[in-house]
């Protein structure tokens, strides 16, 4: 007399759907990691209640020592306009993101913003959320 069950359970497990999910997560993280652009300059930007993330085309930084950086390369103030002009050349609409230390006088921010506006670029001021 045979008391064993007639239905045998297959112990194998199909991993094809698991690998699909892993590849989708990998693609998601690869695409979103390109949008994060950390700045290596020691700039303490001011805070704001709404901090919109802008994909920067050109980063202009002003440190507390009043040194000017364009895309993390130090540029003297006398050459700032020509450097921005060469970077904005050939672009229909350029975006200049200002990373200004909060201890820097506002006049420096206004000077750089007026240079960028004169070159027909949109100006955005970088802040960090509170």
C-alpha positions in Angstrom: 0.0 0.0 0.0 1.5 3.4 -1.1 0.9 6.2 1.4 3.0 8.9 -0.3 1.4 11.8 -2.2 1.0 11.6 -5.9 1.8 15.3 -6.4 5.5 16.1 -6.2 6.5 19.7 -5.5 9.2 21.0 -7.7 11.8 22.7 -5.4 13.3 24.9 -8.2 12.7 28.6 -8.2 12.4 30.8 -11.3 14.7 33.9 -10.9 13.9 35.6 -14.3 11.5 38.1 -12.8 13.9 38.9 -10.0 16.7 39.8 -12.5 14.3 42.0 -14.4 13.6 44.0 -11.2 17.3 44.3 -10.4 18.0 45.6 -13.9 15.2 48.2 -13.6 16.5 49.4 -10.3 20.0 49.6 -11.7 18.8 51.7 -14.6 16.8 54.0 -12.3 19.8 54.6 -10.0 22.2 55.2 -13.0 19.8 57.8 -14.5 19.1 59.7 -11.3 22.8 59.8 -10.2 23.6 62.0 -13.2 21.4 64.8 -11.9 23.4 65.2 -8.7 26.2 67.7 -9.1 28.1 68.2 -5.9 30.3 71.2 -5.6 33.8 70.7 -4.2 34.3 74.4 -3.3 34.0 75.4 0.4 31.0 77.7 0.0 28.4 78.0 2.7 25.2 78.9 0.7 22.3 80.6 2.4 19.1 78.6 3.2 15.6 79.0 1.8 12.2 77.5 2.4 11.9 76.2 -1.2 15.1 75.0 -2.8 14.4 74.0 -6.4 17.1 71.8 -8.0 18.3 73.3 -11.2 20.5 71.4 -13.6 23.4 73.8 -13.9 25.0 74.6 -17.1 27.6 76.9 -15.7 28.5 77.1 -12.0 29.9 80.4 -10.7 31.2 80.3 -7.2 32.3 83.1 -4.9 34.0 82.0 -1.7 34.2 83.9 1.6 37.7 85.1 0.6 36.0 86.7 -2.5 37.6 84.3 -5.0 35.7 83.6 -8.2 35.3 80.1 -9.6 33.8 79.1 -12.9 32.9 75.3 -13.0 35.3 74.9 -10.0 38.3 76.5 -11.8 39.5 79.7 -10.2 39.2 82.8 -12.5 40.2 86.4 -11.7 37.3 88.8 -11.7 38.8 90.7 -14.6 38.5 87.6 -16.8 35.1 86.5 -15.5 33.1 88.1 -18.3 35.3 86.7 -21.1 35.2 83.2 -19.5 31.4 83.2 -19.2 31.1 84.5 -22.8 33.2 81.7 -24.1 31.2 79.1 -22.2 27.9 80.6 -23.3 28.9 80.9 -27.0 26.7 78.9 -29.3 24.0 78.2 -26.8 20.5 79.6 -27.3 19.7 79.8 -23.6 22.4 79.5 -21.0 21.9 78.9 -17.3 24.3 80.4 -14.8 24.0 79.1 -11.2 25.5 81.3 -8.6 27.0 79.6 -5.5 27.7 82.6 -3.3 28.9 82.3 0.3 26.4 84.0 2.6 29.2 86.1 4.2 30.0 87.7 0.8 28.5 91.2 0.2 25.6 91.3 -2.1 27.4 93.6 -4.5 29.5 90.7 -5.7 26.4 88.7 -6.4 24.8 91.6 -8.3 28.0 92.2 -10.4 28.2 88.5 -11.5 24.4 88.4 -12.1 24.6 91.5 -14.3 27.4 90.0 -16.3 25.4 86.9 -16.9 22.3 88.9 -17.8 24.2 91.0 -20.2 25.3 87.8 -21.9 21.6 86.8 -22.2 21.8 83.9 -19.7 19.3 83.0 -17.0 20.6 83.4 -13.5 19.8 81.2 -10.6 21.0 81.5 -7.0 21.9 78.2 -5.3 20.5 77.7 -1.8 20.2 74.7 0.6 16.9 73.7 2.3 16.4 74.6 5.9 
